[in-house]
Amino acid sequence: MATMRYQQAIRLAMTEEMERDPNVYILGEEVGQYQGTYRVTEGMLQKFGPERVVDTPISEIGIAGMATGSAMVGLRPVAEFMTWSFALEAMDQLVNHAAKITYMSGGRIQCPVVFRGPAGVGTQLSAQHSQSMESWYAHTPGFKVVMPAFPDDAKGLLKTAIRENNPVIFMEHAGLYGVQGDVPDDTEFLVPFGQAKIRREGTHCTLVAYSRGVHICLKAAEALAKEGIECEVVDLRTLVPLDTETILTSVRKTHHAVVMHEEWKNVGFGAELSARIHEGAFDDLDAPVERVGGADVPMPYAKNLERAAIPTDADVIAAVKKTLA
Amino acid sequence: MAEIRMPKMGDGMEEGTINVWHKKEGDMVTSGEVIAEVETDKANVEISAYETGTLSKIVVAQGQTVPVGEVIAILGDAAVTNGGNGKNGSHAVSDAKPVSSEGVADYSAEEGTTTPVVPEKAEPTLVNASAGTRVSGEEGERVKSSPLARRIAEDLGVDLAAISGTGPNGRIKESDVRAFADKGVAAPKLRPAVESVVSTVSAKPAVEVARAAAVSPMTPMQPVAAGEDIKPTKMREAIARRTVLSKTTIPHFYVTMIVEMDRALALLKELNVDATDGKITVNDIIVKACAVALGKCPEVNSTWTPEGMIHRYAEANIGIAVGIEDGLIIPVVRDCHTKPLRTISSDAKALIVKAKNNQLVPSDYSGGTFTVSNLGMMGADEFIALINPPEAAILAVGAAVREPVVGANDEIKIKTRMKITLSADHRLLDGVSGAKFLQEVKKGLEAPFSLLS
């Protein structure tokens, strides 16, 4: 067990998997010589050489196409998008090719590719670079969608992603790269997909979140505990597959739920979570499920407006109190 | 082919009674034509057809009461005759069953377009079933409750209709069911409908508090002594709900003040010297004085909202309690703060005439922010009134009486004096603010020319 940052845990996962399997390789903009915009791939070019750490031209559609094609013929690419906002350039490769080829080939072609990079909002990156679009991918059949909140999950989930035979959307959070945590040294430490984790136990209200939302919910839960309100925080870890059962088990205990994410509230992943809870635990609910999400606007640049557009622990606290009213 | 349903003719309306069918089965009905008269808890209202066709089936007979939304009649195509035929498609009109004794149409499941009604279970915990207590969850008298509360209520054998909900919009929550089961009474908590004064929606929980308090579900009701059981009218039921809500959920306090009315009466005499179409009454000038006082004391023109906020109204809409046959109703004179005395008077007159003729429409008696109740003409010296939720206060006006008064120099003078008593919601007002309001009313009535500006 070693203490390391989220960003280092991701590097460790890739390093271990590249050492284990020669078919694993990295590609993306500035992943090699520049060692990654967020230093995630630091030292990897030196360690594995230019054949396995490939600096690409500035073309997301090229990166996604190359990754998908090479996965179809047997490699296990880990493609980095400098941010997930840039992946919009590659949407046709992602949605129409990577996600579908296994189905369209009747299962004869597998596509074991991982697309990874920073997502999430904040730090004044403004409308085009500060957005969280996980529900686009969760909505598309064929993808696994992974959004770790802690360093150990970042390692264990990325290793599982690299060994997964279907395309994986692996969304990191730029705001979490510096978060420290204990990470197992075990090279076989794998976190399975579809298993949510209870980050905090509670009896009054279930908070469902992922990625940085988990940290926001934990902060809210801590504040609420001082008022005698005990929240149970469910960290989804993977959106697809979704561990509905853990959510429902918690809601059956607390009878109240708040779902939270940074992406836009309107038609966001929280709507899916809310619907699943209503479908699966209707008779256990003592109040409607509350949703907390980002303001439905392109992210403003101005710091004060940005702060107003991003959901906070105060928003979660207000939602919890509303559902408990 | 169309179903005619019991319309909702006001926020508080939950059910209606068919007073009279103006049409019989087989009659042709044209769109807009009046087909029936319905009695609600507030008024008798005529129902018109929205389509042209043949009244192929009367589902709810005269005198029967059904919840809002229930099918009361079926309108066939113009060419279709009574009873329907194959052309009516799956809609087997002739199969529509008669109304059950509870006033609920007992449709068979294959009706398809109507919701099958769960037959009323014999509920040992239910009180006063003959007065129309309903099984919770039944169409038309929906009790708002969380799914969990419903499940627990079922497990515990508690009737949700008997529980007062403390959640948003009066929703019954798990804690309400458990509190009820534990104590037999739910914790009362005011949830008035801010926008609708005469709404019975908010009244619902309170009557159930009363029911619950009267007879705990754990103790079977004792047989009553001999006598006569009278089914209350809709209005009586509404009054019962509203007054229980008021007295059980609003912390009333009372302040009385004496007003010398000589100058006001003299002014009225002069104002009415050439009156052709109705005189300005004492009550009118009291309403005007209240409107002016409300302007000076906005805290009286307010409400305690379900969210626990104090809402101050922008307008002074003053209700006037009007006694009518077997009950009372409170039509509202709108925007009294902007209307001159003569307009208030003519508005009030028109509303009182409508009230006595059962012609008030919901907009006439909703949206009040303050109420005046006057029993002076009945010879009452003074009385205290119950606040009309969700308002903050009501003014009870006694008779103006000539009586001896000790003057400043110990001389005895004859004055015409009137006692007014404010009932006020202590959540919003205190003794001082209540007295201050009465002082303003008194000031206006004792210097009545100020009310003419």
Interface residues (C-beta under 8 A of the other chain):
Chain A: H255 F282 D283 D284 L285 D286 A287 A325
Chain B: S146 P147 L148 A149 R150 R151 G167 P168 R171 K173 E174
